[in-house]
Amino acid sequence: MSETDRTSRRPNVVVFLTDQQRWDTTGYAGNPLRLTPNLDRMALQGTHAACAITPNPLCAPARSSLQTGLYPTATGVHRNDLSLATDADTVARRFGAAGYACGYIGKWHLADGPAAVPADQRAGYTSWLASNILEFTSDAYRTILFDDDDDPVALPGYRADALTDAAIRFVADHDREPFFLFLSFIEPHQQNETDSNDAPEGYAEYYGGRWMPPDLAELGGTAARQLAGYLGQVKRLDECLGRLREALRSLDLLDDTIIAFTSDHGSHFRTRNKEFKRSSHDASIRVPMVLDGPVFRGGGRISSIVNTVDLVPTLLDAAGLEVPDSMQGSSLVPLLGGHAPEAGGEGFSQVGENEVGRVLRTPKYKYYVAAPDADPRNTGTADRYVERELYDLEFDPYELVNLIDNDEHVAVRLELADRLAGWVKRIEGVTPTIVASSGEMVRRRKLAPRVRTNGLRGVRYGHQPARAAAPDPLDS
């Protein structure tokens, strides 16, 4: 690509989304197994979030946020088996209107049915190779996706490799125009019908018995049987990330391409309930989040708590596109290069499908409430919650000691209840009542409306800060 071409077009964007990947599987977060050297390199030279959480620890709700920059209660997808509105204001429609070629590859989980996705349910993506629920149409070495015409396409090789090959073909086919590619894997999610984590041959054997996070070591669940394969899947995903980056480099596109890596949610391996997620714990809600490329190169570590609902406005902002005020996420671009506080902020997540719950995460505390009177299949909101969990993350980072009934933490609960109620009011338009587990109402103080600032004074949550025109990403 000539220097004139390089400076006259917007940056390319690739979202590399994994499924059910815990935050502590990454080297930059302290994992000792060297599972993710390619991602760690991205984190070192680009930007990474020290603590990123999902807006909902469940596939479809989290994915609806990753397409819209809205919380699941605003997208209408508060549980699985619900479809994203066909007229939703999505990231693909935003990039497409700016002249980008927009492609989607892999798992979708935002449409009707398990297999082919009708054109009107593709959220504005014009190049399509996907399956709605990929784990139902494929296994580790049998990958079936559906193309633009809804025809089935069989891809050879290990499933993560097959999707990566398709992504490399997409970027090679669009190297002369700006492109937005959303690459969505199923790994390291378990294969549903076998309840197994099928890594490539030899990978599970290599990682078996070498490391186990403290929550799984203490609580058990299915980790003894599944963790080795899960870690092997994470390793192969990192190798796929490396191959994609090498392909971009060979096409002379790497320096002009933003790559965003994250996951929809984590996994607690059936230690907190009868399945793998849908809980307040960091094993479920905390995910990796790394960005590299124009704007993000040298951005450093974002210490404030961020949410993956922030990804859409962040990518629009980095590409120099307008971020609509209607988005509930906030761009992270103002936090780059040391402009964020050393630590702080707080994060909010919604839990659905099994129960209607709400999570407040601060650097020190995790506070969780649930709505016993709500029907989680038919509603995503409630106006009455009961306290369920309180963890001191400073002394109990893997959330093994629930302090919700500890008399020494009454004042902490009062403050956290007030702050959580503020989040529910802002995001959902509901002023909730929060009740102690004993049945006593948790009194809330009268406070001025709180705003989320991401550490920047005067930046109201859901609106972009006043700032100078975005710098040319290609100058970074």
C-alpha positions as CSV (number, residue, x, y, z in Angstrom):
1,M,0.0,0.0,0.0
2,S,1.4,3.4,-0.9
3,E,1.9,6.1,1.7
4,T,-0.8,8.2,0.0
5,D,-3.3,5.4,0.4
6,R,-2.2,4.8,4.0
7,T,-2.9,8.4,5.1
8,S,-6.1,8.9,3.1
9,R,-8.3,6.2,4.6
10,R,-9.6,5.4,8.0
11,P,-8.1,2.5,10.0
12,N,-9.3,-1.1,9.5
13,V,-10.9,-2.7,12.6
14,V,-10.9,-6.3,13.6
15,V,-12.8,-7.6,16.7
16,F,-11.4,-10.9,17.9
17,L,-14.1,-12.4,20.2
18,T,-13.7,-15.6,22.2
19,D,-16.5,-17.3,24.1
20,Q,-16.4,-18.0,27.8
21,Q,-12.8,-17.0,28.4
22,R,-11.8,-16.2,32.0
23,W,-9.7,-13.1,32.6
24,D,-7.0,-15.1,34.5
25,T,-6.1,-17.2,31.5
26,T,-3.8,-14.4,30.1
27,G,-0.2,-13.9,30.8
28,Y,-0.6,-10.1,31.2
29,A,-3.0,-10.8,34.1
30,G,-0.5,-13.2,35.8
31,N,-1.3,-16.6,34.4
32,P,2.0,-18.6,34.7
33,L,1.5,-21.1,31.7
34,R,2.4,-18.8,28.8
35,L,-0.9,-19.5,27.2
36,T,-1.2,-16.1,25.4
37,P,2.2,-14.7,24.2
38,N,0.6,-13.0,21.2
39,L,-2.1,-11.4,23.3
40,D,0.5,-10.4,25.9
41,R,2.5,-8.7,23.2
42,M,-0.5,-6.8,22.1
43,A,-1.2,-5.8,25.7
44,L,2.4,-4.7,26.2
45,Q,2.7,-2.6,23.0
46,G,-1.0,-1.5,22.8
47,T,-3.7,-0.9,25.5
48,H,-5.1,-3.3,28.0
49,A,-7.8,-3.0,30.7
50,A,-6.6,-4.2,34.1
51,C,-10.2,-5.0,35.0
52,A,-12.9,-5.4,32.2
53,I,-16.3,-6.8,33.0
54,T,-19.2,-8.0,30.8
55,P,-22.6,-6.3,30.9
56,N,-24.1,-9.7,31.3
57,P,-22.4,-13.1,31.9
58,L,-24.4,-14.9,29.2
59,C,-23.9,-15.3,25.4
60,A,-26.8,-13.5,23.7
61,P,-27.1,-10.6,26.1
62,A,-23.4,-9.9,26.1
63,R,-23.2,-10.2,22.3
64,S,-26.1,-7.8,21.9
65,S,-24.1,-5.2,23.9
66,L,-21.0,-5.8,21.8
67,Q,-23.1,-5.0,18.7
68,T,-24.9,-1.9,20.0
69,G,-23.0,-0.2,22.9
70,L,-26.2,-0.7,25.0
71,Y,-26.9,-2.8,28.1
72,P,-29.0,-5.9,27.5
73,T,-32.1,-4.4,29.0
74,A,-31.9,-1.7,26.4
75,T,-31.3,-4.1,23.5
76,G,-34.2,-6.3,24.5
77,V,-31.9,-9.4,24.7
78,H,-31.9,-10.0,28.4
79,R,-31.5,-13.8,28.0
80,N,-30.6,-16.4,25.4
81,D,-33.1,-17.3,22.7
82,L,-34.0,-13.7,22.0
83,S,-33.2,-11.9,18.8
84,L,-31.7,-8.5,18.3
85,A,-34.1,-6.0,16.8
86,T,-33.8,-5.9,13.0
87,D,-33.6,-2.1,13.0
88,A,-31.0,-1.9,15.9
89,D,-28.4,0.9,15.6
90,T,-25.4,-1.4,15.4
91,V,-21.6,-1.1,15.0
92,A,-21.8,-2.6,11.6
93,R,-24.4,-0.1,10.4
94,R,-22.3,2.7,11.7
95,F,-19.1,1.5,10.0
96,G,-20.9,0.6,6.9
97,A,-22.4,4.1,6.6
98,A,-18.8,5.4,6.8
99,G,-17.8,3.3,3.7
100,Y,-16.4,0.2,5.5
101,A,-16.7,-3.3,4.1
102,C,-18.3,-5.1,7.1
103,G,-17.9,-8.8,7.6
104,Y,-19.0,-11.3,10.2
105,I,-17.4,-14.7,10.7
106,G,-18.3,-17.4,13.3
107,K,-20.9,-17.5,16.1
108,W,-23.8,-15.0,16.1
109,H,-26.4,-16.0,18.7
110,L,-28.6,-13.1,18.1
111,A,-31.2,-14.5,15.7
112,D,-33.9,-17.1,15.4
113,G,-33.0,-20.8,15.1
114,P,-29.6,-22.5,15.5
115,A,-28.2,-22.4,12.0
116,A,-28.5,-19.9,9.1
117,V,-29.3,-16.3,10.0
118,P,-31.8,-14.5,7.7
119,A,-30.3,-11.4,6.0
120,D,-32.6,-9.0,8.0
121,Q,-31.2,-10.4,11.3
122,R,-27.5,-9.8,10.4
123,A,-27.4,-6.3,12.0
124,G,-25.9,-4.6,8.9
125,Y,-23.0,-6.9,8.1
126,T,-22.8,-7.3,4.3
127,S,-20.3,-10.1,4.1
128,W,-21.5,-13.1,6.1
129,L,-20.1,-16.5,7.1
130,A,-21.6,-17.6,10.3
131,S,-24.0,-19.8,12.3
132,N,-26.4,-18.5,14.8
133,I,-25.5,-21.1,17.5
134,L,-22.2,-22.4,16.2
135,E,-21.8,-25.1,18.9
136,F,-25.1,-26.7,17.5
137,T,-23.8,-26.8,13.9
138,S,-20.2,-27.9,14.5
139,D,-17.7,-29.6,16.7
140,A,-14.0,-29.3,17.1
141,Y,-13.1,-30.8,13.6
142,R,-16.4,-30.4,11.8
143,T,-17.2,-26.7,11.1
144,I,-20.4,-25.8,9.3
145,L,-21.1,-22.1,8.7
146,F,-23.7,-20.4,6.4
147,D,-22.8,-17.8,3.7
148,D,-24.4,-14.7,2.3
149,D,-27.0,-16.9,0.5
150,D,-27.8,-19.1,3.6
151,D,-25.9,-22.0,2.0
152,P,-24.0,-24.3,4.3
153,V,-20.2,-24.1,4.0
154,A,-17.9,-26.8,5.5
155,L,-14.5,-25.6,6.5
156,P,-11.6,-28.0,7.0
157,G,-9.3,-28.2,10.1
158,Y,-9.7,-27.5,13.7
159,R,-12.6,-25.2,14.2
160,A,-10.7,-22.1,15.6
161,D,-8.2,-22.5,12.7
162,A,-11.0,-22.8,10.2
163,L,-12.5,-19.5,11.3
164,T,-9.1,-17.8,11.3
165,D,-8.4,-19.0,7.8
166,A,-11.8,-17.5,6.7
167,A,-10.8,-14.2,8.5
168,I,-7.4,-14.1,6.6
169,R,-9.3,-14.6,3.3
170,F,-11.6,-11.7,4.2
171,V,-8.8,-9.2,5.0
172,A,-6.9,-10.3,1.9
173,D,-10.0,-9.7,-0.3
174,H,-10.5,-6.2,1.2
175,D,-7.0,-4.9,1.4
176,R,-7.8,-2.0,-0.9
177,E,-10.7,-0.6,1.2
178,P,-11.3,0.0,4.9
179,F,-12.9,-3.0,6.5
180,F,-14.6,-3.8,9.8
181,L,-14.4,-7.6,10.6
182,F,-16.1,-9.2,13.6
183,L,-14.5,-12.6,14.2
184,S,-16.4,-14.6,16.7
185,F,-15.1,-18.0,18.0
186,I,-16.9,-20.6,20.1
187,E,-13.7,-21.7,21.9
188,P,-13.0,-22.1,24.8
189,H,-16.8,-22.7,25.4
190,Q,-17.5,-26.4,26.0
191,Q,-19.1,-28.6,23.3
192,N,-22.7,-28.8,24.6
193,E,-23.7,-32.3,23.7
194,T,-20.6,-33.9,25.1
195,D,-19.9,-31.4,27.9
196,S,-16.2,-31.4,26.9
197,N,-13.6,-28.8,26.0
198,D,-12.1,-30.3,22.9
199,A,-8.6,-28.8,22.3
200,P,-6.3,-29.9,19.5
201,E,-4.6,-33.2,19.9
202,G,-1.9,-33.1,22.6
203,Y,-2.9,-29.7,24.1
204,A,-5.1,-30.9,27.0
205,E,-2.4,-33.5,27.8
206,Y,0.2,-30.8,28.0
207,Y,-1.8,-28.5,30.4
208,G,-3.4,-31.1,32.6
209,G,-2.6,-30.7,36.2
210,R,-0.3,-27.7,35.8
211,W,-2.4,-24.8,37.2
212,M,-5.8,-24.2,38.7
213,P,-7.2,-20.9,39.9
214,P,-7.9,-20.7,43.6
215,D,-11.7,-20.6,43.2
216,L,-11.8,-23.8,41.2
217,A,-9.2,-25.5,43.5
218,E,-11.4,-24.7,46.5
219,L,-14.9,-25.3,45.0
220,G,-14.3,-28.1,42.6
221,G,-17.0,-28.1,40.0
222,T,-16.1,-29.7,36.7
223,A,-12.6,-28.2,36.5
224,A,-10.7,-31.4,37.2
225,R,-12.3,-32.9,34.1
226,Q,-12.5,-29.8,31.8
227,L,-9.8,-27.3,32.7
228,A,-7.0,-28.9,30.8
229,G,-8.9,-28.9,27.5
230,Y,-10.1,-25.4,28.2
231,L,-6.6,-24.1,28.7
232,G,-5.5,-25.9,25.5
233,Q,-8.3,-24.1,23.6
234,V,-7.1,-20.8,25.0
235,K,-3.6,-21.6,23.8
236,R,-4.8,-22.4,20.3
237,L,-6.9,-19.2,20.1
238,D,-3.7,-17.2,20.9
239,E,-2.0,-19.0,18.1
240,C,-4.9,-18.0,15.8
241,L,-4.5,-14.4,16.9
242,G,-0.8,-14.6,16.0
243,R,-1.6,-16.0,12.6
244,L,-4.1,-13.3,11.9
245,R,-1.6,-10.6,12.9
246,E,1.1,-12.2,10.7
247,A,-1.3,-12.2,7.7
248,L,-2.1,-8.5,8.3
249,R,1.6,-7.8,8.5
250,S,2.3,-9.7,5.2
251,L,-0.5,-7.7,3.5
252,D,1.1,-4.4,4.9
253,L,-2.1,-3.8,6.9
254,L,-1.0,-4.4,10.5
255,D,0.0,-0.9,11.3
256,D,-3.3,0.4,9.8
257,T,-5.5,-2.0,11.7
258,I,-7.1,-1.8,15.1
259,I,-7.4,-5.2,16.7
260,A,-9.7,-5.5,19.7
261,F,-9.6,-8.8,21.7
262,T,-12.2,-9.6,24.3
263,S,-14.7,-12.4,25.4
264,D,-18.4,-12.3,26.0
265,H,-18.1,-13.7,29.6
266,G,-16.1,-16.1,31.7
267,S,-16.6,-19.5,33.3
268,H,-16.9,-20.7,36.8
269,F,-17.0,-24.4,35.8
270,R,-20.3,-25.2,37.7
271,T,-18.9,-24.0,41.1
272,R,-21.5,-21.2,41.7
273,N,-24.6,-22.8,40.2
274,K,-25.5,-25.8,38.0
275,E,-23.9,-24.4,34.8
276,F,-20.9,-22.3,33.8
277,K,-21.8,-18.6,34.1
278,R,-24.9,-16.5,35.0
279,S,-23.4,-15.4,38.3
280,S,-21.9,-12.3,39.9
281,H,-18.4,-13.7,40.4
282,D,-15.4,-12.5,38.5
283,A,-15.0,-16.0,37.1
284,S,-18.2,-15.2,35.2
285,I,-18.2,-11.4,34.6
286,R,-14.5,-10.5,34.3
287,V,-12.9,-10.9,30.8
288,P,-9.7,-10.1,28.9
289,M,-9.8,-6.8,27.0
290,V,-6.8,-5.7,24.8
291,L,-6.6,-3.2,21.9
292,D,-3.8,-2.5,19.6
293,G,-3.1,-0.6,16.4
294,P,-3.8,3.1,15.5
295,V,-4.8,5.2,18.5
296,F,-4.2,2.3,20.9
297,R,-0.4,1.7,20.3
298,G,1.4,2.7,23.4
299,G,-1.9,3.5,25.2
300,G,-0.7,1.5,28.3
301,R,-2.8,0.1,31.1
302,I,-6.3,1.3,31.9
303,S,-6.6,0.8,35.6
304,S,-10.1,2.0,36.0
305,I,-12.8,-0.7,35.8
306,V,-14.3,-0.8,32.3
307,N,-17.1,-2.7,30.6
308,T,-17.3,-4.4,27.3
309,V,-20.4,-2.3,26.5
310,D,-17.7,0.4,26.1
311,L,-16.2,-1.4,23.1
312,V,-18.5,-0.1,20.4
313,P,-18.2,3.6,21.3
314,T,-14.4,3.1,21.7
315,L,-14.0,1.7,18.2
316,L,-16.2,4.4,16.6
317,D,-14.2,7.1,18.4
318,A,-10.9,5.6,17.5
319,A,-11.9,5.5,13.8
320,G,-13.0,9.1,13.9
321,L,-16.7,8.3,13.6
322,E,-19.5,9.9,15.6
323,V,-20.5,8.2,18.9
324,P,-24.2,8.7,19.4
325,D,-25.4,10.0,22.7
326,S,-27.9,7.1,22.8
327,M,-25.1,4.6,23.5
328,Q,-24.8,3.7,27.1
329,G,-21.2,2.7,26.8
330,S,-18.4,5.3,26.9
331,S,-15.4,5.6,24.7
332,L,-12.1,4.6,26.4
333,V,-10.0,6.7,24.1
334,P,-9.8,9.6,26.6
335,L,-8.3,7.2,29.1
336,L,-5.3,6.3,27.0
337,G,-1.7,7.2,27.6
338,G,-1.9,7.7,31.3
339,H,-4.9,10.0,31.4
340,A,-6.9,7.6,33.6
341,P,-6.5,7.5,37.4
342,E,-4.2,4.8,38.9
343,A,-7.2,2.8,40.0
344,G,-10.8,3.4,40.6
345,G,-14.2,3.6,39.0
346,E,-16.8,1.0,39.3
347,G,-18.6,-1.4,37.0
348,F,-22.2,-2.6,36.6
349,S,-23.5,-5.9,35.2
350,Q,-26.9,-7.4,34.7
351,V,-27.5,-11.1,35.4
352,G,-30.4,-12.8,33.7
353,E,-32.2,-15.9,32.5
354,N,-31.9,-17.9,35.7
355,E,-32.7,-14.9,37.9
356,V,-32.9,-11.2,37.6
357,G,-29.8,-9.9,39.4
358,R,-27.6,-6.8,39.5
359,V,-23.9,-6.5,40.2
360,L,-21.8,-3.6,41.4
361,R,-18.0,-4.1,41.2
362,T,-15.6,-1.6,42.7
363,P,-11.8,-2.1,43.1
364,K,-12.5,-3.3,46.7
365,Y,-16.0,-4.8,46.8
366,K,-18.4,-7.0,44.9
367,Y,-22.1,-6.4,45.7
368,Y,-24.9,-8.6,44.3
369,V,-28.6,-8.4,44.6
370,A,-31.4,-10.5,43.0
371,A,-35.1,-10.1,42.4
372,P,-36.9,-13.1,43.9
373,D,-40.3,-12.0,42.6
374,A,-39.3,-11.5,38.9
375,D,-39.7,-14.0,36.2
376,P,-36.3,-14.0,34.5
377,R,-37.6,-15.7,31.3
378,N,-40.1,-12.9,30.6
379,T,-38.5,-9.8,32.0
380,G,-35.1,-8.4,32.3
381,T,-35.9,-5.8,35.0
382,A,-37.3,-5.5,38.5
383,D,-38.0,-2.9,41.1
384,R,-37.3,-4.9,44.2
385,Y,-34.1,-6.8,45.0
386,V,-32.8,-8.8,47.9
387,E,-29.1,-8.7,48.9
388,R,-27.3,-11.9,48.1
389,E,-23.5,-11.4,48.1
390,L,-20.8,-9.1,49.4
391,Y,-17.1,-9.9,48.8
392,D,-14.0,-7.9,49.9
393,L,-11.9,-8.3,46.8
394,E,-8.8,-6.8,48.3
395,F,-8.5,-9.7,50.8
396,D,-10.6,-12.3,48.9
397,P,-10.0,-11.8,45.2
398,Y,-11.5,-15.2,44.3
399,E,-14.7,-14.5,46.3
400,L,-14.7,-17.4,48.6
401,V,-16.1,-15.7,51.7
402,N,-19.6,-14.1,51.4
403,L,-19.9,-11.2,53.9
404,I,-23.5,-10.2,53.2
405,D,-24.7,-11.1,56.7
406,N,-21.5,-9.8,58.5
407,D,-22.6,-7.1,60.9
408,E,-19.3,-5.3,60.5
409,H,-20.2,-4.4,56.9
410,V,-23.5,-2.7,57.4
411,A,-22.2,0.7,56.5
412,V,-20.5,-0.7,53.4
413,R,-23.7,-2.3,52.3
414,L,-25.7,0.9,52.7
415,E,-23.2,2.8,50.5
416,L,-23.0,0.0,47.9
417,A,-26.8,-0.3,47.8
418,D,-27.1,3.4,47.1
419,R,-24.6,3.3,44.3
420,L,-26.1,0.2,42.7
421,A,-29.5,1.7,42.8
422,G,-28.1,4.7,41.0
423,W,-26.8,2.5,38.2
424,V,-30.1,0.7,37.8
425,K,-31.9,4.1,37.7
426,R,-29.5,5.5,35.0
427,I,-29.4,2.4,32.8
428,E,-32.9,1.0,33.2
429,G,-35.0,3.9,34.3
430,V,-36.2,2.1,37.4
431,T,-35.6,3.2,41.0
432,P,-35.3,-0.1,42.9
433,T,-36.0,-1.1,46.5
434,I,-33.1,-3.1,47.9
435,V,-33.9,-5.4,50.9
436,A,-31.5,-7.1,53.2
437,S,-31.4,-10.9,53.3
438,S,-33.2,-10.6,56.7
439,G,-36.1,-8.8,55.0
440,E,-35.2,-5.4,56.4
441,M,-35.2,-2.6,53.8
442,V,-31.7,-1.2,53.1
443,R,-32.1,2.5,53.7
444,R,-30.6,4.7,51.0
445,R,-29.3,8.2,51.6
446,K,-30.6,11.1,49.5
447,L,-27.8,11.8,47.1
448,A,-27.4,14.0,44.1
449,P,-27.5,12.0,40.8
450,R,-24.3,10.1,40.4
451,V,-22.4,10.1,37.1
452,R,-19.9,7.6,35.8
453,T,-16.8,9.5,34.9
454,N,-14.2,6.8,34.1
455,G,-11.9,9.0,36.2
456,L,-12.6,12.2,34.1
457,R,-14.4,15.0,35.8
458,G,-17.6,16.1,34.1
459,V,-18.0,13.2,31.8
460,R,-21.5,11.9,32.2
461,Y,-22.1,8.2,31.7
462,G,-23.6,7.5,28.3
463,H,-22.4,10.8,26.8
464,Q,-19.1,11.6,25.3
465,P,-16.8,14.2,26.9
466,A,-16.2,17.5,25.2
467,R,-12.9,17.1,23.4
468,A,-10.9,18.3,20.5
469,A,-11.4,16.7,17.1
470,A,-10.1,13.1,17.1
471,P,-6.5,12.9,16.1
472,D,-5.7,11.2,12.8
473,P,-5.3,7.5,13.9
474,L,-2.6,7.0,11.3
475,D,-0.4,9.5,13.1
476,S,-0.3,7.3,16.2
